[in-house]
Amino acid sequence: MTRKRITDNLDVLLNVLPPQVAHQLTAINRSDDLLEVILDLGRNPTARFIDREEILNQQEVTHADIDYVVERISTFDTDNRAGMERTLHRIAAIRNRRGNIVGLTCRVGRAVYGTTDIIQDLIESGKSLLLLGRPGIGKTTMLRESARLLAEKKRVVIVDTSNEIGGDGDVPHPAVGRARRMQVSTPALQHEVMIEAVENHNPEVIVIDEIGRELEAEAARTIAERGVQLIGTAHGNTLENLLLNPTLSDLVGGIESVTLSDEEARRRGTQKTVLERRSPPTFDMLIEIQTRDRLAVHLDVGTSVDTLLRGYPTPPEIRFRDDSGEIHFEHSASPTIRGLNAQGFGRQPMEFGKDRSLPPAESRVGSEEFQRGREDENTRQTFSTLQPVRIYPYGVARNLLV
């Protein structure tokens, strides 16, 4: 068990905030739970903690307050983000139609050492790894720690688009260890820097934060095909979310509609038109960050996507850290086939006789056939011993079934 150690340089952030806001934050004394400070023109300054929001001052934010912060930080880039030298804090701006800043989001950046012990075996496996999770759940923190660990033994290059991994300024934050950092001048050019990193600097591992564009997904596939280990993040909660995202679905192989032959459809027991994985996934493994201490791990993305599309998804492996810091694994159970014509994304066959209260199967047998069975006692006895047959007709009107 690795004990967590947190470095946040919160005093540096407090020094750039308006004095009355910084004083109130100090008085609240909840620095460990502080996520970000919101300064919107004409509104009360607000602090967002893990569990709630709190108003810091009854006086509304003025232009002078915003200018006070802007004068003490670096220049905003084209993505409206700025920072402070040798820290991980991020200041994001909101502008009006004339380009003037009318709001600031001051996010606290923390280097948390010891967060990756729960997936250290996966990081050191040499396979490409994709982290999913909602904003603020800790994807970048885990990514930064992964880069530091791998850099002790391998050549690691970080493609740092918004300086969130290595911090602001030309010298990277100590939290990335020996990893090298390549900054990106414009977010739209991230894919070019990704390829440049592979071609010019001979890395064994590439670390990328926030893959969000189609060109970046294509660049990630190119890097993976060259035998370089990829560790990246993307916004999304689950594997299903990623599959349904047309921009990023290629990261896990993508999906396409395929028409089967009659023979193949009968063999599979499915409809003729089915969804199939289009290509091998870019990332070998995928981690869904459910909470800061609970993860769902897909150890084989290709298999997880295939079984999901065929209607019997493979449950992920659950890893979690308890209150004492001990790590526990809950291994997946064997996938259960849902039934005939089951295919993908929770779609299950409907039992018409049960769900829609239709007559039982015996009463739906043709009347002429059933009458002949009643006349012959032996036939009737044989028929009564047979099990009911359930039929799952798709796209057939109910009146045609009676």
N, C-alpha and C positions, 0 to 999 in steps of 0.2 A: 504494500500500500504506500503510495506517494502522498506526502502531505502537501496541500496547496499553499502556494506563496503568491501574494498579490502585490503588484507594483502599479500604482495609478498616477503618481505625481499630481495629486488633486490640488495641491497648493499652487501649482503653476496655472491651472485653469481658474482658480479663484482670483488670482491676481489680475486677470484680464476682464473679469466681470465687473459691472458697476458696483461700487462699494456697498450700497445698501443691500444688494442681492447677495453678495459674498458674505456679508455679516449675518444675514438671516440663515443662509445655508450652514454656516459655522454653528449658529445657535441650535439648529435642529439636530445636528450631530448624528447624521445617518449617512455618512460618506460611503460606507460599504454597500449600501442599497441604492445609491444615487445612479440613475441611468443617464439623464440629460436635463438640461435647463433650457426652457423655452422663453424667448424674448420676442414678442410680437408687438408691433407699434400700436399704441392705443389700448393695450390690454395689460392685465396684471401679469407680472413675471411668474412663471410656474416651474416647479421642480417635479420631475417624474421619477418616482422610486419604483422598486420592483412590484410593490403591492398597491400603490395608490399615487395620486397627484396631490400636490400641496401648493397653494398660492404663497409666494414669498413676500409680497409687498402689496399694500392696497393702492399704491401710486401706480398709475399706468406708465408703460414703457414709452419713452420719448425718442426723438431722433438723436438727442445727445447721448442717451444710453447706448443706442446701437453704434453710434460713431465711436464711443469709448472703447467698445470691444474691437471694432474693425481696425482701429489704429494700433492695436497691440498684438495683432496676429499677422500671419503671412498673407500674401495676395490670393484672392479667390481665383481658382482655375475655371475652365470653361464648364465644368460640372458644378460650379457654385459651391465648392468645398475648399476649406482652408484649414490650417493647423498651426501648431507651435513647435519650434525646433526641439528635436530629440524627445518628443512626447508622442503619445498615441491618441491624444484628444482630437476630435474633429468638429469643426464649426461649419455648418451648412447654412446658406443664405436663401431667403425668399425675396424675390424682386418684384416690383410693380411693372407696369407696361412700359415705363420710361427707363427701366433698368436700375432704379434706385432700390437699395436694400430696405425692406420693411419688416423683416423677421429673421431671427437667428435660432438655429437649433444647435446647442452646445452639448455634444455627446461626450461622455466620460470614456476615455480609452484606458483599458487595463491590461497589463501583462500578467496573466494568471499561469503560474508554473505548476505543473502536475495535473492538468486537465485531461491529458491524452493517455494517462495510464490505463484507462478503460478500453482504449482501442490501440494500444501500443503494438500489439502483435499484428494488427492489420496494417499499420503504418510501415512496419519494418518487413512486411512480406514481399515488398517489391511490386505489388499490384497497384493499379490506378484506383483512386478512392475519391468519391464524390460525397460532399456533405450537404444535406438538405435541412432547411429549418426556416421558421419565420424570422423576420427582422428582429434583432436584439436578443436572440436566443443563445448566442455564443459561437456562431460559426467561425467568424474571423479570429476569435481568441484561440479556438482549437486549431485553426489553420496555422497561426503564428507559432504555436507550441510545436506542431508537427514539423514545421520547417527547421526549428531550432534543434530538435532531436535528430532529424535525418542529417543535418549539416555536420554533425560530429563525425560521421562515417562516410558521407557521400558528398558529391558536388551538387549543391542545391542553388537554384536561381529562382527568385521571387519576382513575378510580374505584378508590380504594385501600382494599380491604376489610380487609386485615390489616396495613396500613402497611409492607408489604414493598417497595413500589415507591419511596415517598417517605420512608420511615423513620418512627420514632416521634416524637411531639410535634406541636405545632401548626405549626411551621416546617418545610417540606419539605427534604429533603437536597439539597445543591447538584447532585447527579448528575442530577436531573430538569430542570435548566436553568430555562427560563422557563415550563414547563408548570404549569398550575394543578392543585391536588390536592383532591379531595373525599373525605373520610373516611366510612366506613360504621360506624354505631353497632353494628349487629348483622349478621352474615353473611347471615342470612335475608332481610335487606332490601336486599341489593345490587342487585336488579333495579329497585327503586323509585328508588334513587340514580342508576342509569344513565339512567332516563327523566327524572329531575329535572335531570340535567346537560344534557341536550339542550334541555329546555323553558326552563330559566332562564339558561343561560350562553352560548348561541349558539356552540358549538364547531364547528370544522371536523374535528377528530379526537377520538375517544374511545378511551382506552387502558384495558383491563380485564385483570386478572390472575385466573386460575383460574375460568373459567366452568365450573360444575359442577352447576347445578340447571336444571330445566326452565323455571322462570320467568325465569332469567337468559338462557337460550337464546331465549326468546320476546322478551325486552326487546332483545336484540342484533339480532334480525330487525327489530323496530320501528325501531331506530336506523338500521339500514342502509337501510331503505325511505325514510327521510327524507333520504337523500343525504349522511349523515355517514360519513366513513371510520372504520372500526373496526380496531383492532389488539388482539388478545387472545391468551390462552393457554388450553390445556386439557390435562388429563392423558391420555396415550395415546401409543402409539409410532408408529402408522401410520394412514393414511386408512381402512383396513379396520376397525381397532379402533373408530374413531369411528362408522362406519356401523353397526356391530353394537351400539353403545351406544344404547338406546332413549331415554335422557334427552338426549343431545347430538347425535344423528344429524341433527336439524333444522338444525344449523349448516352442514352440507354438503348440505342438500336433503332428507334423509330418504329412506327407501325404503318401498315398498308393493307388495303382490302384485296383479298385473293379469291378468285373463283375456282373451286375444286371441281374435278370431274365427278360424274355420278358415282363411280365406283369408290373413289376416295372419300366422298361425303358419306356413303353408306358405311365404309370401314370405320370412319371416325365417329359416326353417329351424330353429325352436325348438319347445319344448313350448307348449301353450296357456296355461299359467300361468307367468308370468315376473315378475321383480322389476324395477321401474322407479323412477326418481327421482321423489319426490313433488312437489317444488317447487324453485324456483331457490335455490341455496345462499346463505346469509347472508354467507359469506366468499368472495371471488373467488379468492383464492390460499391455499394451505396449505403450511406448511413442517414437515417431519419432522426434528427435531434428533437425528441419530444419535449424534454425539459433539460435543464443543465446537467442533471445527474441520471438521465434515463435515455437510452438510445435503442433504436430498432435497426438491426444490421441485416442487409441482404448480401450474403456472402458470395452469391453468384447471380449477377444482374441478368445475364442472358436467360438462365433458368427461371428466375422470378418473373421476367416479362413474358416468357412463353407460357408458363402455367397460368398467369393472370389472364392472358388473352384467351386461353382455352377453357376458362371457367372454374379452375380449381387452384387458386393462388397459393403459393408456398408461403406459410407464415414466416416472418423474419425472426432472427434471433434477438432476444431482448437482453440488453445489458444495463444494469443500474447500480448505483452506489447508494448504500443505505446511510443512516444517520451517523454511524460510527466510521464511515469511510470505506467499509468493505465493499468489494465489487462482486456482483452476482450475475450469473448467466442463466437465462431460460431458453433452452434449445427448442427449435421448431418441431412441431408435430408433423407427421406425414400428411401431405395434402389429401383432401377428400374430394373425389369426383362428384360434382353436383348432380349429374344426371344427363339424360339425352338432350342434345341441342343446347346444353349450357355453354355459354361463351362470354367470357370477359366482363370485367367491371361490375361484378355483383349481379349479373343477369342470370336468373335461375328459371328453370321450367316451372310452369304453373300446373298444379293438380286441379283440373277443372272439376272433377267429381267432389273434391273436398272444399276448395276455396270458393266456388261459385254456387255451391249447393245444388248441383245438377243431379238427376237421378243416378243411382249406382250403375256400375258397368253392366250388370246383368240385364237391367231394364232397357239398355240401349242396344242390345243385340237385335238383329232383324226379327220382326214378328213371325214371319213364316218359318224361319229356322228354329225359333224358340218353341213354336207350336208343335213342330215335328219332334222336338226333344221331349215334350210332355207326353206324347202318345207312346213313346218307347220308354219303358221303365228303366231298362239297362242304360240307355243313352242318358236318361235324366240323372241317374245315380252317378255316372261318369262325369257329367257336366258339373254336378254339385261339388265334386271334389277338386275341380280346377280352381286355381287362384285367379282373382279378378285381374284383368288386364287394363292398365292405365294407358291412355293415349293422349299425347300432348300435341295437338294440332296448332300450328302457328298460322295466323292469317286466315283462318276458316271461320265463317260466320256461325254464330251459335245455333241459329235455326236449322243449319244443315247437319248438325250433329244428332238431332232427335229423330 
